[in-house]
Amino acid sequence: MANNINDGKITNTDVLIGGKVYRLSGAAPEYLHNVAALLNRKIAEIKTMPGYKNLDSSYKELLLNLNIADEYFKATEEADRYKKEISEREDELYTARHDLVSLKLKLENALKQEDILEKRYKELKEKYDALKNETDGQYEL
């Protein structure tokens, strides 16, 4: 049975590993049960290997340790790949944000320039219309 103390003291948890009950201490019971389940899966996995029954116990333990170490290194490599991918995507996101800000500034400047040109066009059109009105009828043939 488990002796769970939640006031910061050590927690003892009984787990079943390879058909034997062990009392483990220090971590959350759920975590210890997950660790035991992983070990049991690995034990079951190596038991299916040809010739496993003929091996002595130290070699069986070595196979278990090698399988766990292999899984650990594969998981570490995968985590490293994910970290690298996240870093690359963060860089891409930074670049995209920078480009977006740059485009936003260009758009704002273009809109300002458009306003200036529209005002200048109106001024010139008014002058043109005024000059046209002044000259209407002066050059009739």
KOLNU-248516 format. One record per atom (N, C-alpha, C): atom name; z, y, x. Coordinates in Angstrom, 3 decimals, padded with zeros to 6 digits. Layout:
% KOLNU-248516
<pt atome="CA" zz="Z" yy="Y" xx="X"/>
...
END
This chain:
% KOLNU-248516
<pt atome="N" zz="000.000" yy="-001.194" xx="000.842"/>
<pt atome="CA" zz="000.000" yy="000.000" xx="000.000"/>
<pt atome="C" zz="000.000" yy="001.246" xx="000.879"/>
<pt atome="N" zz="-000.327" yy="002.351" xx="000.286"/>
<pt atome="CA" zz="-000.404" yy="003.602" xx="001.031"/>
<pt atome="C" zz="000.866" yy="004.397" xx="000.819"/>
<pt atome="N" zz="001.320" yy="005.040" xx="001.862"/>
<pt atome="CA" zz="002.457" yy="005.939" xx="001.800"/>
<pt atome="C" zz="001.925" yy="007.337" xx="002.053"/>
<pt atome="N" zz="001.629" yy="008.095" xx="000.981"/>
<pt atome="CA" zz="001.007" yy="009.415" xx="001.111"/>
<pt atome="C" zz="002.058" yy="010.506" xx="001.020"/>
<pt atome="N" zz="002.159" yy="011.290" xx="002.064"/>
<pt atome="CA" zz="003.068" yy="012.434" xx="002.066"/>
<pt atome="C" zz="002.207" yy="013.666" xx="002.263"/>
<pt atome="N" zz="002.219" yy="014.555" xx="001.282"/>
<pt atome="CA" zz="001.328" yy="015.711" xx="001.315"/>
<pt atome="C" zz="001.979" yy="016.971" xx="001.850"/>
<pt atome="N" zz="003.156" yy="016.877" xx="002.446"/>
<pt atome="CA" zz="003.805" yy="018.080" xx="002.946"/>
<pt atome="C" zz="003.598" yy="018.271" xx="004.444"/>
<pt atome="N" zz="002.491" yy="017.763" xx="004.963"/>
<pt atome="CA" zz="002.176" yy="017.964" xx="006.369"/>
<pt atome="C" zz="002.623" yy="016.834" xx="007.267"/>
<pt atome="N" zz="003.304" yy="015.834" xx="006.728"/>
<pt atome="CA" zz="003.740" yy="014.703" xx="007.545"/>
<pt atome="C" zz="002.637" yy="013.651" xx="007.617"/>
<pt atome="N" zz="002.831" yy="012.689" xx="008.474"/>
<pt atome="CA" zz="001.852" yy="011.632" xx="008.683"/>
<pt atome="C" zz="001.697" yy="010.787" xx="007.428"/>
<pt atome="N" zz="000.446" yy="010.418" xx="007.172"/>
<pt atome="CA" zz="000.118" yy="009.564" xx="006.033"/>
<pt atome="C" zz="-000.229" yy="008.176" xx="006.551"/>
<pt atome="N" zz="000.389" yy="007.156" xx="006.004"/>
<pt atome="CA" zz="000.082" yy="005.772" xx="006.363"/>
<pt atome="C" zz="-000.767" yy="005.167" xx="005.260"/>
<pt atome="N" zz="-001.824" yy="004.451" xx="005.673"/>
<pt atome="CA" zz="-002.725" yy="003.841" xx="004.709"/>
<pt atome="C" zz="-003.075" yy="002.443" xx="005.181"/>
<pt atome="N" zz="-002.973" yy="001.465" xx="004.275"/>
<pt atome="CA" zz="-003.396" yy="000.102" xx="004.587"/>
<pt atome="C" zz="-004.871" yy="-000.037" xx="004.270"/>
<pt atome="N" zz="-005.626" yy="-000.596" xx="005.234"/>
<pt atome="CA" zz="-007.057" yy="-000.823" xx="005.039"/>
<pt atome="C" zz="-007.378" yy="-002.261" xx="005.418"/>
<pt atome="N" zz="-008.457" yy="-002.775" xx="004.842"/>
<pt atome="CA" zz="-008.922" yy="-004.125" xx="005.123"/>
<pt atome="C" zz="-010.144" yy="-004.031" xx="006.028"/>
<pt atome="N" zz="-010.043" yy="-004.610" xx="007.219"/>
<pt atome="CA" zz="-011.154" yy="-004.598" xx="008.171"/>
<pt atome="C" zz="-011.347" yy="-006.025" xx="008.678"/>
<pt atome="N" zz="-012.518" yy="-006.556" xx="008.457"/>
<pt atome="CA" zz="-012.832" yy="-007.905" xx="008.937"/>
<pt atome="C" zz="-011.917" yy="-008.970" xx="008.384"/>
<pt atome="N" zz="-011.453" yy="-008.773" xx="007.171"/>
<pt atome="CA" zz="-010.590" yy="-009.768" xx="006.535"/>
<pt atome="C" zz="-009.118" yy="-009.618" xx="006.861"/>
<pt atome="N" zz="-008.736" yy="-008.638" xx="007.648"/>
<pt atome="CA" zz="-007.334" yy="-008.419" xx="008.005"/>
<pt atome="C" zz="-006.892" yy="-007.045" xx="007.521"/>
<pt atome="N" zz="-005.625" yy="-006.950" xx="007.154"/>
<pt atome="CA" zz="-005.070" yy="-005.678" xx="006.704"/>
<pt atome="C" zz="-004.448" yy="-004.969" xx="007.899"/>
<pt atome="N" zz="-004.788" yy="-003.695" xx="008.036"/>
<pt atome="CA" zz="-004.245" yy="-002.856" xx="009.107"/>
<pt atome="C" zz="-003.634" yy="-001.609" xx="008.489"/>
<pt atome="N" zz="-002.530" yy="-001.184" xx="009.056"/>
<pt atome="CA" zz="-001.912" yy="000.068" xx="008.633"/>
<pt atome="C" zz="-002.352" yy="001.148" xx="009.615"/>
<pt atome="N" zz="-003.041" yy="002.161" xx="009.069"/>
<pt atome="CA" zz="-003.524" yy="003.272" xx="009.883"/>
<pt atome="C" zz="-002.792" yy="004.535" xx="009.476"/>
<pt atome="N" zz="-002.647" yy="005.454" xx="010.416"/>
<pt atome="CA" zz="-001.897" yy="006.679" xx="010.157"/>
<pt atome="C" zz="-002.673" yy="007.891" xx="010.639"/>
<pt atome="N" zz="-002.387" yy="009.037" xx="009.997"/>
<pt atome="CA" zz="-002.830" yy="010.308" xx="010.525"/>
<pt atome="C" zz="-003.933" yy="011.007" xx="009.781"/>
<pt atome="N" zz="-004.826" yy="010.283" xx="009.159"/>
<pt atome="CA" zz="-005.942" yy="010.928" xx="008.463"/>
<pt atome="C" zz="-005.782" yy="010.717" xx="006.966"/>
<pt atome="N" zz="-006.602" yy="011.420" xx="006.219"/>
<pt atome="CA" zz="-006.567" yy="011.277" xx="004.763"/>
<pt atome="C" zz="-006.927" yy="009.840" xx="004.399"/>
<pt atome="N" zz="-006.274" yy="009.271" xx="003.413"/>
<pt atome="CA" zz="-006.548" yy="007.885" xx="003.028"/>
<pt atome="C" zz="-008.017" yy="007.618" xx="002.691"/>
<pt atome="N" zz="-008.672" yy="008.557" xx="002.016"/>
<pt atome="CA" zz="-010.079" yy="008.370" xx="001.664"/>
<pt atome="C" zz="-010.924" yy="008.222" xx="002.919"/>
<pt atome="N" zz="-010.628" yy="009.030" xx="003.913"/>
<pt atome="CA" zz="-011.366" yy="008.974" xx="005.170"/>
<pt atome="C" zz="-011.154" yy="007.622" xx="005.851"/>
<pt atome="N" zz="-009.910" yy="007.180" xx="005.915"/>
<pt atome="CA" zz="-009.611" yy="005.901" xx="006.560"/>
<pt atome="C" zz="-010.288" yy="004.748" xx="005.826"/>
<pt atome="N" zz="-010.339" yy="004.806" xx="004.513"/>
<pt atome="CA" zz="-011.022" yy="003.764" xx="003.741"/>
<pt atome="C" zz="-012.533" yy="003.798" xx="004.013"/>
<pt atome="N" zz="-013.096" yy="004.980" xx="004.171"/>
<pt atome="CA" zz="-014.524" yy="005.090" xx="004.503"/>
<pt atome="C" zz="-014.815" yy="004.521" xx="005.890"/>
<pt atome="N" zz="-013.937" yy="004.780" xx="006.842"/>
<pt atome="CA" zz="-014.094" yy="004.231" xx="008.187"/>
<pt atome="C" zz="-014.019" yy="002.707" xx="008.136"/>
<pt atome="N" zz="-013.048" yy="002.184" xx="007.410"/>
<pt atome="CA" zz="-012.910" yy="000.729" xx="007.279"/>
<pt atome="C" zz="-014.149" yy="000.132" xx="006.613"/>
<pt atome="N" zz="-014.678" yy="000.802" xx="005.600"/>
<pt atome="CA" zz="-015.879" yy="000.299" xx="004.925"/>
<pt atome="C" zz="-017.067" yy="000.270" xx="005.887"/>
<pt atome="N" zz="-017.194" yy="001.276" xx="006.725"/>
<pt atome="CA" zz="-018.269" yy="001.293" xx="007.719"/>
<pt atome="C" zz="-018.120" yy="000.121" xx="008.681"/>
<pt atome="N" zz="-016.912" yy="-000.092" xx="009.168"/>
<pt atome="CA" zz="-016.675" yy="-001.220" xx="010.082"/>
<pt atome="C" zz="-017.004" yy="-002.546" xx="009.406"/>
<pt atome="N" zz="-016.608" yy="-002.700" xx="008.156"/>
<pt atome="CA" zz="-016.899" yy="-003.939" xx="007.433"/>
<pt atome="C" zz="-018.400" yy="-004.143" xx="007.251"/>
<pt atome="N" zz="-019.138" yy="-003.066" xx="007.005"/>
<pt atome="CA" zz="-020.598" yy="-003.188" xx="006.892"/>
<pt atome="C" zz="-021.205" yy="-003.605" xx="008.229"/>
<pt atome="N" zz="-020.718" yy="-003.016" xx="009.301"/>
<pt atome="CA" zz="-021.234" yy="-003.360" xx="010.631"/>
<pt atome="C" zz="-020.896" yy="-004.809" xx="010.993"/>
<pt atome="N" zz="-019.699" yy="-005.235" xx="010.669"/>
<pt atome="CA" zz="-019.305" yy="-006.622" xx="010.934"/>
<pt atome="C" zz="-020.214" yy="-007.569" xx="010.156"/>
<pt atome="N" zz="-020.437" yy="-007.261" xx="008.885"/>
<pt atome="CA" zz="-021.314" yy="-008.102" xx="008.062"/>
<pt atome="C" zz="-022.732" yy="-008.111" xx="008.617"/>
<pt atome="N" zz="-023.175" yy="-006.968" xx="009.132"/>
<pt atome="CA" zz="-024.526" yy="-006.848" xx="009.690"/>
<pt atome="C" zz="-024.694" yy="-007.730" xx="010.929"/>
<pt atome="N" zz="-023.744" yy="-007.673" xx="011.857"/>
<pt atome="CA" zz="-023.898" yy="-008.453" xx="013.090"/>
<pt atome="C" zz="-023.657" yy="-009.945" xx="012.840"/>
<pt atome="N" zz="-022.936" yy="-010.280" xx="011.779"/>
<pt atome="CA" zz="-022.731" yy="-011.697" xx="011.449"/>
<pt atome="C" zz="-024.039" yy="-012.374" xx="011.049"/>
<pt atome="N" zz="-025.018" yy="-011.582" xx="010.636"/>
<pt atome="CA" zz="-026.307" yy="-012.156" xx="010.241"/>
<pt atome="C" zz="-027.217" yy="-012.406" xx="011.440"/>
<pt atome="N" zz="-026.807" yy="-011.984" xx="012.608"/>
<pt atome="CA" zz="-027.630" yy="-012.164" xx="013.801"/>
<pt atome="C" zz="-027.658" yy="-013.646" xx="014.184"/>
<pt atome="N" zz="-028.826" yy="-014.120" xx="014.640"/>
<pt atome="CA" zz="-028.917" yy="-015.530" xx="015.061"/>
<pt atome="C" zz="-027.943" yy="-015.833" xx="016.203"/>
<pt atome="N" zz="-027.244" yy="-016.928" xx="016.092"/>
<pt atome="CA" zz="-026.336" yy="-017.369" xx="017.147"/>
<pt atome="C" zz="-024.987" yy="-016.675" xx="017.141"/>
<pt atome="N" zz="-024.724" yy="-015.821" xx="016.155"/>
<pt atome="CA" zz="-023.462" yy="-015.069" xx="016.121"/>
<pt atome="C" zz="-022.256" yy="-016.005" xx="016.108"/>
<pt atome="N" zz="-022.356" yy="-017.072" xx="015.339"/>
<pt atome="CA" zz="-021.211" yy="-017.986" xx="015.201"/>
<pt atome="C" zz="-020.857" yy="-018.652" xx="016.527"/>
<pt atome="N" zz="-021.819" yy="-018.781" xx="017.415"/>
<pt atome="CA" zz="-021.584" yy="-019.466" xx="018.698"/>
<pt atome="C" zz="-021.004" yy="-018.541" xx="019.767"/>
<pt atome="N" zz="-020.910" yy="-017.261" xx="019.474"/>
<pt atome="CA" zz="-020.429" yy="-016.297" xx="020.475"/>
<pt atome="C" zz="-018.914" yy="-016.289" xx="020.514"/>
<pt atome="N" zz="-018.360" yy="-015.976" xx="021.706"/>
<pt atome="CA" zz="-016.906" yy="-015.837" xx="021.765"/>
<pt atome="C" zz="-016.496" yy="-014.483" xx="021.186"/>
<pt atome="N" zz="-015.231" yy="-014.324" xx="020.897"/>
<pt atome="CA" zz="-014.743" yy="-013.139" xx="020.172"/>
<pt atome="C" zz="-014.976" yy="-011.845" xx="020.964"/>
<pt atome="N" zz="-014.874" yy="-011.891" xx="022.293"/>
<pt atome="CA" zz="-015.077" yy="-010.660" xx="023.067"/>
<pt atome="C" zz="-016.531" yy="-010.207" xx="022.980"/>
<pt atome="N" zz="-017.472" yy="-011.169" xx="022.950"/>
<pt atome="CA" zz="-018.875" yy="-010.794" xx="022.830"/>
<pt atome="C" zz="-019.177" yy="-010.272" xx="021.425"/>
<pt atome="N" zz="-018.502" yy="-010.860" xx="020.420"/>
<pt atome="CA" zz="-018.658" yy="-010.364" xx="019.045"/>
<pt atome="C" zz="-018.181" yy="-008.914" xx="018.948"/>
<pt atome="N" zz="-017.057" yy="-008.632" xx="019.592"/>
<pt atome="CA" zz="-016.534" yy="-007.258" xx="019.603"/>
<pt atome="C" zz="-017.503" yy="-006.325" xx="020.325"/>
<pt atome="N" zz="-018.069" yy="-006.802" xx="021.433"/>
<pt atome="CA" zz="-019.035" yy="-005.998" xx="022.178"/>
<pt atome="C" zz="-020.247" yy="-005.680" xx="021.313"/>
<pt atome="N" zz="-020.767" yy="-006.670" xx="020.594"/>
<pt atome="CA" zz="-021.899" yy="-006.432" xx="019.690"/>
<pt atome="C" zz="-021.551" yy="-005.389" xx="018.629"/>
<pt atome="N" zz="-020.357" yy="-005.502" xx="018.065"/>
<pt atome="CA" zz="-019.915" yy="-004.526" xx="017.063"/>
<pt atome="C" zz="-019.866" yy="-003.131" xx="017.674"/>
<pt atome="N" zz="-019.267" yy="-003.021" xx="018.853"/>
<pt atome="CA" zz="-019.170" yy="-001.723" xx="019.527"/>
<pt atome="C" zz="-020.545" yy="-001.156" xx="019.864"/>
<pt atome="N" zz="-021.447" yy="-002.009" xx="020.339"/>
<pt atome="CA" zz="-022.797" yy="-001.551" xx="020.659"/>
<pt atome="C" zz="-023.526" yy="-001.056" xx="019.414"/>
<pt atome="N" zz="-023.372" yy="-001.776" xx="018.308"/>
<pt atome="CA" zz="-024.015" yy="-001.354" xx="017.059"/>
<pt atome="C" zz="-023.466" yy="-000.026" xx="016.573"/>
<pt atome="N" zz="-022.174" yy="000.145" xx="016.665"/>
<pt atome="CA" zz="-021.555" yy="001.406" xx="016.233"/>
<pt atome="C" zz="-021.979" yy="002.540" xx="017.155"/>
<pt atome="N" zz="-022.007" yy="002.286" xx="018.473"/>
<pt atome="CA" zz="-022.440" yy="003.312" xx="019.427"/>
<pt atome="C" zz="-023.896" yy="003.683" xx="019.178"/>
<pt atome="N" zz="-024.742" yy="002.691" xx="018.903"/>
<pt atome="CA" zz="-026.153" yy="002.954" xx="018.611"/>
<pt atome="C" zz="-026.275" yy="003.837" xx="017.373"/>
<pt atome="N" zz="-025.540" yy="003.508" xx="016.342"/>
<pt atome="CA" zz="-025.580" yy="004.315" xx="015.112"/>
<pt atome="C" zz="-025.082" yy="005.734" xx="015.375"/>
<pt atome="N" zz="-024.037" yy="005.852" xx="016.188"/>
<pt atome="CA" zz="-023.497" yy="007.169" xx="016.538"/>
<pt atome="C" zz="-024.553" yy="008.011" xx="017.251"/>
<pt atome="N" zz="-025.208" yy="007.429" xx="018.264"/>
<pt atome="CA" zz="-026.202" yy="008.193" xx="019.023"/>
<pt atome="C" zz="-027.401" yy="008.563" xx="018.162"/>
<pt atome="N" zz="-027.827" yy="007.676" xx="017.295"/>
<pt atome="CA" zz="-028.928" yy="008.000" xx="016.385"/>
<pt atome="C" zz="-028.532" yy="009.153" xx="015.458"/>
<pt atome="N" zz="-027.307" yy="009.112" xx="014.943"/>
<pt atome="CA" zz="-026.835" yy="010.183" xx="014.064"/>
<pt atome="C" zz="-026.723" yy="011.498" xx="014.826"/>
<pt atome="N" zz="-026.276" yy="011.428" xx="016.087"/>
<pt atome="CA" zz="-026.171" yy="012.627" xx="016.916"/>
<pt atome="C" zz="-027.549" yy="013.223" xx="017.182"/>
<pt atome="N" zz="-028.521" yy="012.359" xx="017.489"/>
<pt atome="CA" zz="-029.888" yy="012.846" xx="017.713"/>
<pt atome="C" zz="-030.448" yy="013.486" xx="016.449"/>
<pt atome="N" zz="-030.187" yy="012.853" xx="015.311"/>
<pt atome="CA" zz="-030.667" yy="013.405" xx="014.040"/>
<pt atome="C" zz="-030.010" yy="014.752" xx="013.756"/>
<pt atome="N" zz="-028.716" yy="014.844" xx="014.018"/>
<pt atome="CA" zz="-028.014" yy="016.114" xx="013.821"/>
<pt atome="C" zz="-028.578" yy="017.191" xx="014.738"/>
<pt atome="N" zz="-028.886" yy="016.819" xx="015.973"/>
<pt atome="CA" zz="-029.480" yy="017.785" xx="016.908"/>
<pt atome="C" zz="-030.851" yy="018.254" xx="016.426"/>
<pt atome="N" zz="-031.651" yy="017.312" xx="015.893"/>
<pt atome="CA" zz="-032.966" yy="017.696" xx="015.351"/>
<pt atome="C" zz="-032.791" yy="018.668" xx="014.185"/>
<pt atome="N" zz="-031.827" yy="018.379" xx="013.318"/>
<pt atome="CA" zz="-031.579" yy="019.268" xx="012.181"/>
<pt atome="C" zz="-031.114" yy="020.637" xx="012.647"/>
<pt atome="N" zz="-030.253" yy="020.668" xx="013.657"/>
<pt atome="CA" zz="-029.790" yy="021.953" xx="014.189"/>
<pt atome="C" zz="-030.955" yy="022.759" xx="014.750"/>
<pt atome="N" zz="-031.843" yy="022.069" xx="015.479"/>
<pt atome="CA" zz="-033.006" yy="022.741" xx="016.052"/>
<pt atome="C" zz="-033.911" yy="023.258" xx="014.939"/>
<pt atome="N" zz="-034.123" yy="022.433" xx="013.914"/>
<pt atome="CA" zz="-034.963" yy="022.838" xx="012.788"/>
<pt atome="C" zz="-034.354" yy="024.032" xx="012.046"/>
<pt atome="N" zz="-033.055" yy="024.018" xx="011.860"/>
<pt atome="CA" zz="-032.377" yy="025.136" xx="011.213"/>
<pt atome="C" zz="-032.538" yy="026.400" xx="012.040"/>
<pt atome="N" zz="-032.374" yy="026.267" xx="013.352"/>
<pt atome="CA" zz="-032.525" yy="027.419" xx="014.244"/>
<pt atome="C" zz="-033.941" yy="027.985" xx="014.170"/>
<pt atome="N" zz="-034.934" yy="027.083" xx="014.173"/>
<pt atome="CA" zz="-036.325" yy="027.536" xx="014.076"/>
<pt atome="C" zz="-036.579" yy="028.231" xx="012.747"/>
<pt atome="N" zz="-036.036" yy="027.687" xx="011.680"/>
<pt atome="CA" zz="-036.232" yy="028.302" xx="010.363"/>
<pt atome="C" zz="-035.497" yy="029.629" xx="010.255"/>
<pt atome="N" zz="-034.340" yy="029.730" xx="010.901"/>
<pt atome="CA" zz="-033.638" yy="031.009" xx="010.927"/>
<pt atome="C" zz="-034.469" yy="032.055" xx="011.667"/>
<pt atome="N" zz="-035.092" yy="031.634" xx="012.777"/>
<pt atome="CA" zz="-035.966" yy="032.545" xx="013.526"/>
<pt atome="C" zz="-037.152" yy="032.977" xx="012.668"/>
<pt atome="N" zz="-037.751" yy="032.016" xx="011.964"/>
<pt atome="CA" zz="-038.875" yy="032.339" xx="011.077"/>
<pt atome="C" zz="-038.435" yy="033.297" xx="009.974"/>
<pt atome="N" zz="-037.257" yy="033.052" xx="009.422"/>
<pt atome="CA" zz="-036.733" yy="033.916" xx="008.368"/>
<pt atome="C" zz="-036.477" yy="035.323" xx="008.898"/>
<pt atome="N" zz="-035.921" yy="035.420" xx="010.106"/>
<pt atome="CA" zz="-035.686" yy="036.727" xx="010.722"/>
<pt atome="C" zz="-037.007" yy="037.468" xx="010.897"/>
<pt atome="N" zz="-038.018" yy="036.749" xx="011.405"/>
<pt atome="CA" zz="-039.334" yy="037.362" xx="011.601"/>
<pt atome="C" zz="-039.925" yy="037.805" xx="010.268"/>
<pt atome="N" zz="-039.810" yy="036.965" xx="009.263"/>
<pt atome="CA" zz="-040.346" yy="037.312" xx="007.942"/>
<pt atome="C" zz="-039.624" yy="038.530" xx="007.365"/>
<pt atome="N" zz="-038.313" yy="038.582" xx="007.531"/>
<pt atome="CA" zz="-037.558" yy="039.748" xx="007.052"/>
<pt atome="C" zz="-037.987" yy="041.008" xx="007.793"/>
<pt atome="N" zz="-038.159" yy="040.880" xx="009.099"/>
<pt atome="CA" zz="-038.603" yy="042.023" xx="009.907"/>
<pt atome="C" zz="-039.971" yy="042.492" xx="009.432"/>
<pt atome="N" zz="-040.877" yy="041.529" xx="009.221"/>
<pt atome="CA" zz="-042.219" yy="041.878" xx="008.737"/>
<pt atome="C" zz="-042.149" yy="042.537" xx="007.366"/>
<pt atome="N" zz="-041.274" yy="042.037" xx="006.514"/>
<pt atome="CA" zz="-041.120" yy="042.609" xx="005.179"/>
<pt atome="C" zz="-040.637" yy="044.051" xx="005.250"/>
<pt atome="N" zz="-039.659" yy="044.318" xx="006.097"/>
<pt atome="CA" zz="-039.157" yy="045.682" xx="006.258"/>
<pt atome="C" zz="-040.263" yy="046.580" xx="006.799"/>
<pt atome="N" zz="-040.998" yy="046.072" xx="007.778"/>
<pt atome="CA" zz="-042.093" yy="046.845" xx="008.350"/>
<pt atome="C" zz="-043.149" yy="047.160" xx="007.295"/>
<pt atome="N" zz="-043.520" yy="046.173" xx="006.502"/>
<pt atome="CA" zz="-044.506" yy="046.393" xx="005.435"/>
<pt atome="C" zz="-043.981" yy="047.357" xx="004.375"/>
<pt atome="N" zz="-042.700" yy="047.268" xx="004.084"/>
<pt atome="CA" zz="-042.109" yy="048.174" xx="003.103"/>
<pt atome="C" zz="-042.194" yy="049.618" xx="003.599"/>
<pt atome="N" zz="-041.896" yy="049.825" xx="004.883"/>
<pt atome="CA" zz="-041.999" yy="051.172" xx="005.458"/>
<pt atome="C" zz="-043.439" yy="051.670" xx="005.423"/>
<pt atome="N" zz="-044.392" yy="050.790" xx="005.749"/>
<pt atome="CA" zz="-045.797" yy="051.180" xx="005.701"/>
<pt atome="C" zz="-046.214" yy="051.541" xx="004.283"/>
<pt atome="N" zz="-045.751" yy="050.772" xx="003.312"/>
<pt atome="CA" zz="-046.067" yy="051.061" xx="001.916"/>
<pt atome="C" zz="-045.486" yy="052.404" xx="001.502"/>
<pt atome="N" zz="-044.232" yy="052.653" xx="001.863"/>
<pt atome="CA" zz="-043.608" yy="053.935" xx="001.532"/>
<pt atome="C" zz="-044.392" yy="055.089" xx="002.158"/>
<pt atome="N" zz="-044.806" yy="054.932" xx="003.412"/>
<pt atome="CA" zz="-045.592" yy="055.975" xx="004.077"/>
<pt atome="C" zz="-046.951" yy="056.149" xx="003.406"/>
<pt atome="N" zz="-047.565" yy="055.042" xx="003.015"/>
<pt atome="CA" zz="-048.862" yy="055.125" xx="002.332"/>
<pt atome="C" zz="-048.719" yy="055.829" xx="000.986"/>
<pt atome="N" zz="-047.637" yy="055.536" xx="000.273"/>
<pt atome="CA" zz="-047.415" yy="056.200" xx="-001.020"/>
<pt atome="C" zz="-047.159" yy="057.691" xx="-000.834"/>
<pt atome="N" zz="-046.431" yy="058.062" xx="000.209"/>
<pt atome="CA" zz="-046.212" yy="059.474" xx="000.505"/>
<pt atome="C" zz="-047.540" yy="060.159" xx="000.835"/>
<pt atome="N" zz="-048.333" yy="059.480" xx="001.664"/>
<pt atome="CA" zz="-049.641" yy="060.029" xx="002.029"/>
<pt atome="C" zz="-050.520" yy="060.171" xx="000.788"/>
<pt atome="N" zz="-050.442" yy="059.189" xx="-000.108"/>
<pt atome="CA" zz="-051.221" yy="059.258" xx="-001.354"/>
<pt atome="C" zz="-050.802" yy="060.481" xx="-002.176"/>
<pt atome="N" zz="-049.496" yy="060.719" xx="-002.286"/>
<pt atome="CA" zz="-049.010" yy="061.903" xx="-003.011"/>
<pt atome="C" zz="-049.536" yy="063.191" xx="-002.378"/>
<pt atome="N" zz="-049.477" yy="063.252" xx="-001.046"/>
<pt atome="CA" zz="-049.959" yy="064.451" xx="-000.340"/>
<pt atome="C" zz="-051.445" yy="064.654" xx="-000.609"/>
<pt atome="N" zz="-052.225" yy="063.578" xx="-000.528"/>
<pt atome="CA" zz="-053.665" yy="063.677" xx="-000.762"/>
<pt atome="C" zz="-053.982" yy="064.038" xx="-002.212"/>
<pt atome="N" zz="-053.214" yy="063.496" xx="-003.145"/>
<pt atome="CA" zz="-053.425" yy="063.848" xx="-004.560"/>
<pt atome="C" zz="-053.155" yy="065.335" xx="-004.796"/>
<pt atome="N" zz="-052.060" yy="065.843" xx="-004.206"/>
<pt atome="CA" zz="-051.757" yy="067.267" xx="-004.343"/>
<pt atome="C" zz="-052.865" yy="068.123" xx="-003.733"/>
<pt atome="N" zz="-053.319" yy="067.720" xx="-002.551"/>
<pt atome="CA" zz="-054.395" yy="068.469" xx="-001.878"/>
<pt atome="C" zz="-055.682" yy="068.420" xx="-002.696"/>
<pt atome="N" zz="-055.964" yy="067.256" xx="-003.282"/>
<pt atome="CA" zz="-057.146" yy="067.117" xx="-004.144"/>
<pt atome="C" zz="-057.045" yy="068.060" xx="-005.344"/>
<pt atome="N" zz="-055.886" yy="068.104" xx="-005.974"/>
<pt atome="CA" zz="-055.708" yy="068.985" xx="-007.141"/>
<pt atome="C" zz="-055.898" yy="070.446" xx="-006.748"/>
<pt atome="N" zz="-055.330" yy="070.807" xx="-005.591"/>
<pt atome="CA" zz="-055.482" yy="072.188" xx="-005.121"/>
<pt atome="C" zz="-056.959" yy="072.524" xx="-004.891"/>
<pt atome="N" zz="-057.662" yy="071.624" xx="-004.222"/>
<pt atome="CA" zz="-059.081" yy="071.867" xx="-003.938"/>
<pt atome="C" zz="-059.913" yy="071.859" xx="-005.220"/>
<pt atome="N" zz="-059.572" yy="070.982" xx="-006.164"/>
<pt atome="CA" zz="-060.291" yy="070.939" xx="-007.434"/>
<pt atome="C" zz="-060.080" yy="072.236" xx="-008.200"/>
<pt atome="N" zz="-058.834" yy="072.730" xx="-008.183"/>
<pt atome="CA" zz="-058.563" yy="073.999" xx="-008.862"/>
<pt atome="C" zz="-059.369" yy="075.131" xx="-008.229"/>
<pt atome="N" zz="-059.417" yy="075.169" xx="-006.896"/>
<pt atome="CA" zz="-060.212" yy="076.195" xx="-006.206"/>
<pt atome="C" zz="-061.684" yy="076.038" xx="-006.548"/>
<pt atome="N" zz="-062.170" yy="074.825" xx="-006.560"/>
<pt atome="CA" zz="-063.567" yy="074.564" xx="-006.899"/>
<pt atome="C" zz="-063.867" yy="075.034" xx="-008.313"/>
<pt atome="N" zz="-063.005" yy="074.662" xx="-009.258"/>
<pt atome="CA" zz="-063.220" yy="075.055" xx="-010.653"/>
<pt atome="C" zz="-063.175" yy="076.578" xx="-010.786"/>
<pt atome="N" zz="-062.250" yy="077.210" xx="-010.048"/>
<pt atome="CA" zz="-062.160" yy="078.666" xx="-010.104"/>
<pt atome="C" zz="-063.425" yy="079.308" xx="-009.537"/>
<pt atome="N" zz="-063.902" yy="078.819" xx="-008.400"/>
<pt atome="CA" zz="-065.133" yy="079.342" xx="-007.809"/>
<pt atome="C" zz="-066.332" yy="079.076" xx="-008.707"/>
<pt atome="N" zz="-066.356" yy="077.948" xx="-009.324"/>
<pt atome="CA" zz="-067.452" yy="077.611" xx="-010.225"/>
<pt atome="C" zz="-067.469" yy="078.555" xx="-011.423"/>
<pt atome="N" zz="-066.288" yy="078.840" xx="-011.962"/>
<pt atome="CA" zz="-066.200" yy="079.747" xx="-013.104"/>
<pt atome="C" zz="-066.629" yy="081.165" xx="-012.711"/>
<pt atome="N" zz="-066.280" yy="081.571" xx="-011.487"/>
<pt atome="CA" zz="-066.679" yy="082.893" xx="-011.009"/>
<pt atome="C" zz="-068.185" yy="082.994" xx="-010.849"/>
<pt atome="N" zz="-068.778" yy="081.959" xx="-010.405"/>
<pt atome="CA" zz="-070.207" yy="082.004" xx="-010.112"/>
<pt atome="C" zz="-071.085" yy="081.583" xx="-011.285"/>
<pt atome="N" zz="-070.507" yy="081.106" xx="-012.334"/>
<pt atome="CA" zz="-071.317" yy="080.723" xx="-013.512"/>
<pt atome="C" zz="-072.048" yy="081.955" xx="-014.036"/>
<pt atome="N" zz="-073.300" yy="081.815" xx="-014.216"/>
<pt atome="CA" zz="-074.118" yy="082.896" xx="-014.765"/>
<pt atome="C" zz="-074.635" yy="083.862" xx="-013.720"/>
<pt atome="N" zz="-074.092" yy="083.880" xx="-012.525"/>
<pt atome="CA" zz="-074.564" yy="084.809" xx="-011.495"/>
<pt atome="C" zz="-075.885" yy="084.344" xx="-010.903"/>
<pt atome="N" zz="-076.120" yy="083.105" xx="-010.887"/>
<pt atome="CA" zz="-077.322" yy="082.599" xx="-010.216"/>
<pt atome="C" zz="-078.274" yy="081.932" xx="-011.196"/>
<pt atome="N" zz="-078.383" yy="082.465" xx="-012.355"/>
<pt atome="CA" zz="-079.306" yy="081.874" xx="-013.321"/>
<pt atome="C" zz="-080.717" yy="082.299" xx="-012.989"/>
<pt atome="N" zz="-081.624" yy="081.444" xx="-013.194"/>
<pt atome="CA" zz="-083.025" yy="081.730" xx="-012.914"/>
<pt atome="C" zz="-083.762" yy="082.144" xx="-014.137"/>
END
